[in-house]
């Protein structure tokens, strides 16, 4: 029991680290998205990640990325996890270009609402009944922030929601892979698969990159590498239904960034929704030990 509690605390720590670093990368992407095409941002992001992890791969003689059946590597799970993770980031950055940072962040982090459905469809898993309550509260909070009766809901919001669905699939895939694969193996597969997915789009939409945007692109790549490390570790310590709702807190961080940088001021309804999101996060932490 003590070991389970310790693992839960570790998972929550890495989950919070994930949202802090990831929110910074999202803000940087939105800042340069009017100048650098989203497809190019994504391609360079994963290119940087591959370069960072390359020394580890060389030390391992590239064993983590060989499709050798004798090594018992679940390449199909790696493929699903990689493509869904890439799709999540691509849609997230595309949404950032068209809607406020806080809206895009909240839609991407609506992923916990889809985790139970994805888990049921993929592995026929069931979420304990007492963990549904914070998920419902979080969904209500998301609804209030988006204001579905408002004309503000746009194409960008739909793309943002697709980002959340992709992230939910990635969450389940990471958890399944972590049972038999090391964190570095999971990450190496993810970066290479995502880079391969990114190359056709990045090449097609390629254009000259302004020099001033290069530090931002480097920051995004390094931040996403760190985010994936934290993210993978979080889901190796606890189930997605325990860790995933913590991502709601990124909405608060993104809201503060959006206010400070772009003067996006949320309405009173959105603030109530954000409050419900925070409540859902705290309930998840409390109920995770039950």
For each residue, the residues with C-beta under 8 A, 3 or more apart:
1: 4 5
2: 5 6
3: 6 7
4: 1 7 8
5: 1 2 8 9 289
6: 2 3 9 10
7: 3 4 10 11 237 238
8: 4 5 11 12 237 238 242 288 289
9: 5 6 12 13
10: 6 7 13 14 233 234 237
11: 7 8 14 15 233 234 235 236 237 238 242 243
12: 8 9 15 16 234 238 243 246 285 288
13: 9 10 16 17 234
14: 10 11 17 18 230 231 233 234 237
15: 11 12 18 19 230 231 234 243 246 247
16: 12 13 19 20 246 249
17: 13 14 20 21 226 230
18: 14 15 21 22 227 230 231 234 247
19: 15 16 22 23 109 246 247 249 250 253
20: 16 17 23 24 250 253
21: 17 18 24 25 223 226 227 230
22: 18 19 25 26 223 224 227 250
23: 19 20 26 27 105 250 253 254 257
24: 20 21 27 28 219 223
25: 21 22 28 29 219 220 223 224 227
26: 22 23 29 30 92 93 96 101 104 105 254
27: 23 24 30 31 101 254 257 261
28: 24 25 31 32 216 219 220 223
29: 25 26 32 33 38 41 93 96 216 220
30: 26 27 33 96 97 101 104 262
31: 27 28 216 261
32: 28 29 35 36 41 213 216 217
33: 29 30 36 38 41 93 96 97
34: 97
35: 32 210 213
36: 32 33 40 41 209 210 213 217
37: 40 41 205 206 207
38: 29 33 41 42 90 93 94 97 205
39: 42 43 90 198 201 202 204 205
40: 36 37 43 44 202 205 206 207 209
41: 29 32 33 36 37 38 44 45 93 217 220
42: 38 39 45 46 86 89 90 93 194 198 201 202
43: 39 40 46 47 195 198 199 201 202 203
44: 40 41 47 48 202 217 220 221
45: 41 42 48 49 89 198 217 220 221 224
46: 42 43 49 50 86 191 194 195 198 221 224
47: 43 44 50 51 195 221
48: 44 45 51 52 217 218 220 221 222 224 225
49: 45 46 52 53 191 194 195 221 224 225 228
50: 46 47 53 54 191 192 195
51: 47 48 54
52: 48 49 221 222 225
53: 49 50 56 57 184 187 188 191 225
54: 50 51 57 58
55: 58 59
56: 53 59 60 184 188
57: 53 54 60 62 64 65 188
58: 54 55 61 62
59: 55 56
60: 56 57 63 64 184
61: 58
62: 57 58 65 66
63: 60 66 71
64: 57 60 73 182 184 185 188 189
65: 57 62 188 189 192
66: 62 63 71 73
67: 73 75
68: 71 73
69: 72 73
70:
71: 63 66 68
72: 69 180
73: 64 66 67 68 69 78 181 185
74: 77 78 176 177 180 181
75: 67 78 79 189
76: 79 80
77: 74 80 81 173 176 177
78: 73 74 75 81 82 173 177 186 189 190 193
79: 75 76 82 83 193
80: 76 77 83 84 169 173
81: 77 78 84 85 169 170 173 174 177 186 189 190
82: 78 79 85 86 189 190 192 193 194 197
83: 79 80 86 87 193 194 197
84: 80 81 87 88 166 167 169 170 173
85: 81 82 88 89 166 167 170 173 190 194
86: 42 46 82 83 89 90 166 193 194 197 198
87: 83 84 90 91 162 163 166 197
88: 84 85 91 92 108 111 163 164 165 166 167 170
89: 42 45 85 86 92 93 163 194 224
90: 38 39 42 86 87 93 94 163 198 201
91: 87 88 94 95 108 159 160 162 163 166
92: 26 88 89 95 96 104 108 160 163
93: 26 29 33 38 41 42 89 90 96 97
94: 38 90 91 97 98 156 159
95: 91 92 98 99 103 104 107 108 156 157 159 160 163
96: 26 29 30 33 92 93 99 101 104
97: 30 33 34 38 93 94 156
98: 94 95 154 155 156 159
99: 95 96 103 104 154 156 157 160
100: 103 104 258 262 264
101: 26 27 30 96 104 105 254 255 257 258 261 262 264
102: 105 106 145 251 254 255 258 264 266 270
103: 95 99 100 106 107 145 146 156 157 160
104: 26 30 92 95 96 99 100 101 107 108 156 160 163 254
105: 23 26 101 102 108 109 250 251 253 254 255
106: 102 103 109 110 142 145 146 160 251 254 277
107: 95 103 104 110 142 146 157 160 161 163 164
108: 88 91 92 95 104 105 111 160 163 164 167
109: 19 105 106 112 164 167 247 248 250 251
110: 106 107 113 114 138 139 142 161 164
111: 88 108 114 115 164 165 167 168 171 244 247
112: 109 115 135 138 168 240 241 244 245 247 248
113: 110 135 138 139 142 164 168
114: 110 111 117 118 164 165 168
115: 111 112 118 119 127 168 171 172 240 241 244
116: 119 120 127 132 135 241
117: 114 120 121 168
118: 114 115 121 122 168 169 171 172
119: 115 116 122 123 125 127 172 240 241
120: 116 117 123 124 125 126
121: 117 118
122: 118 119 125 169 172 176
123: 119 120 172 176
124: 120
125: 119 120 122
126: 120
127: 115 116 119 131 132 135 241
128: 131 241
129: 132
130: 133 287 290
131: 127 128 134 135 241 242 284 287 288
132: 116 127 129 135 136
133: 130 136 137 283 287
134: 131 137 138 245 279 280 281 283 284 287
135: 112 113 116 127 131 132 138 139 245 280
136: 132 133 139 140
137: 133 134 140 141 276 279 280 283
138: 110 112 113 134 135 141 142 245 248 276 277 280 281
139: 110 113 135 136 142 143
140: 136 137 143 144 273 276
141: 137 138 144 145 248 272 273 274 275 276 277 279 280
142: 106 107 110 113 138 139 145 146 273 277
143: 139 140 146 148 273
144: 140 141 147 269 270 272 273 276
145: 102 103 106 141 142 251 266 269 270 273 274 277
146: 103 106 107 142 143 150 153 157
147: 144 150 152 153 267 269 270
148: 143 153
149:
150: 146 147 153
151:
152: 147
153: 146 147 148 150 157
154: 98 99 157 158
155: 98 158 159
156: 94 95 97 98 99 103 104 159 160
157: 95 99 103 107 146 153 154 160 161
158: 154 155 161 162
159: 91 94 95 98 155 156 162 163
160: 91 92 95 99 103 104 106 107 108 156 157 163 164
161: 107 110 157 158 164 165
162: 87 91 158 159 165 166
163: 87 88 89 90 91 92 95 104 107 108 159 160 166 167
164: 88 107 108 109 110 111 113 114 160 161 167 168
165: 88 111 114 161 162 168 169
166: 84 85 86 87 88 91 162 163 169 170
167: 84 85 88 108 109 111 163 164 170 171
168: 111 112 113 114 115 117 118 164 165 171 172 244
169: 80 81 84 118 122 165 166 172 173
170: 81 84 85 88 166 167 173 174
171: 111 115 118 167 168 174 175 235 240 243 244
172: 115 118 119 122 123 168 169 175 176 240
173: 77 78 80 81 84 85 169 170 176 177
174: 81 170 171 177 178 186 231 232 235 236 240
175: 171 172 178 179 235 236 239 240
176: 74 77 122 123 172 173 179
177: 74 77 78 81 173 174 180 181 186
178: 174 175 181 183 186 232 235 236
179: 175 176
180: 72 74 177
181: 73 74 177 178 185 186
182: 64 185 186
183: 178 186 187 229 232 233 236
184: 53 56 60 64 187 188
185: 64 73 181 182 188 189
186: 78 81 174 177 178 181 182 183 189 190 232
187: 53 183 184 190 191 228 229 232
188: 53 56 57 64 65 184 185 191 192
189: 64 65 75 78 81 82 185 186 192 193
190: 78 81 82 85 186 187 193 194 228
191: 46 49 50 53 187 188 194 195 225 228
192: 50 65 82 188 189 195 196
193: 78 79 82 83 86 189 190 196 197
194: 42 46 49 82 83 85 86 89 190 191 197 198
195: 43 46 47 49 50 191 192 198 199
196: 192 193 199
197: 82 83 86 87 193 194 200 201
198: 39 42 43 45 46 86 90 194 195 201 202
199: 43 195 196 202 203
200: 197 203 204
201: 39 42 43 90 197 198 204 205
202: 39 40 42 43 44 198 199 205 206
203: 43 199 200 206
204: 39 200 201
205: 37 38 39 40 201 202
206: 37 40 202 203
207: 37 40
208:
209: 36 40 213 214 217
210: 35 36 213 214
211: 214
212: 215
213: 32 35 36 209 210 216 217
214: 209 210 211 217 218
215: 212 218 219
216: 28 29 31 32 213 219 220
217: 32 36 41 44 45 48 209 213 214 220 221
218: 48 214 215 221 222
219: 24 25 28 215 216 222 223
220: 25 28 29 41 44 45 48 216 217 223 224
221: 44 45 46 47 48 49 52 217 218 224 225
222: 48 52 218 219 225 226
223: 21 22 24 25 28 219 220 226 227
224: 22 25 45 46 48 49 89 220 221 227 228
225: 48 49 52 53 191 221 222 228 229
226: 17 21 222 223 229 230
227: 18 21 22 25 223 224 230 231
228: 49 187 190 191 224 225 231 232
229: 183 187 225 226 232 233
230: 14 15 17 18 21 226 227 233 234
231: 14 15 18 174 227 228 234 235
232: 174 178 183 186 187 228 229 235 236
233: 10 11 14 183 229 230 236 237
234: 10 11 12 13 14 15 18 230 231 237 238 243
235: 11 171 174 175 178 231 232 238 240 243
236: 11 174 175 178 183 232 233
237: 7 8 10 11 14 233 234 243
238: 7 8 11 12 234 235 242 243 288
239: 175 242 243
240: 112 115 119 171 172 174 175 235 243 244
241: 112 115 116 119 127 128 131 244
242: 8 11 131 238 239 284 288
243: 11 12 15 171 234 235 237 238 239 240 246
244: 111 112 115 168 171 240 241 247
245: 112 134 135 138 248 280 281 284
246: 12 15 16 19 243 249 281 284 285
247: 15 18 19 109 111 112 244 250
248: 109 112 138 141 245 251 277 278 280 281
249: 16 19 246 252 253 277 278 281
250: 19 20 22 23 105 109 247 253 254
251: 102 105 106 109 145 248 254 255 274 277
252: 249 255 256 274 277 278
253: 19 20 23 105 249 250 256 257
254: 23 26 27 101 102 104 105 106 250 251 257 258
255: 101 102 105 251 252 258 259 264 266 274
256: 252 253 259 260
257: 23 27 101 253 254 260 261
258: 100 101 102 254 255 261 262 264
259: 255 256 262 263 264 265 266
260: 256 257
261: 27 31 101 257 258
262: 30 100 101 258 259
263: 259
264: 100 101 102 255 258 259
265: 259
266: 102 145 255 259 270 271 274
267: 147 270 271
268: 271 272
269: 144 145 147 272 273
270: 102 144 145 147 266 267 273 274
271: 266 267 268 274 275
272: 141 144 268 269 275 276
273: 140 141 142 143 144 145 269 270 276 277
274: 141 145 251 252 255 266 270 271 277 278
275: 141 271 272 278 279
276: 137 138 140 141 144 272 273 279 280
277: 106 138 141 142 145 248 249 251 252 273 274 280 281
278: 248 249 252 274 275 281 282
279: 134 137 141 275 276 282 283
280: 134 135 137 138 141 245 248 276 277 283 284
281: 134 138 245 246 248 249 277 278 284 285
282: 278 279 285 286
283: 133 134 137 279 280 286 287
284: 131 134 242 245 246 280 281 287 288
285: 12 246 281 282 288
286: 282 283 289 290
287: 130 131 133 134 283 284 290
288: 8 12 131 238 242 284 285
289: 5 8 286
290: 130 286 287
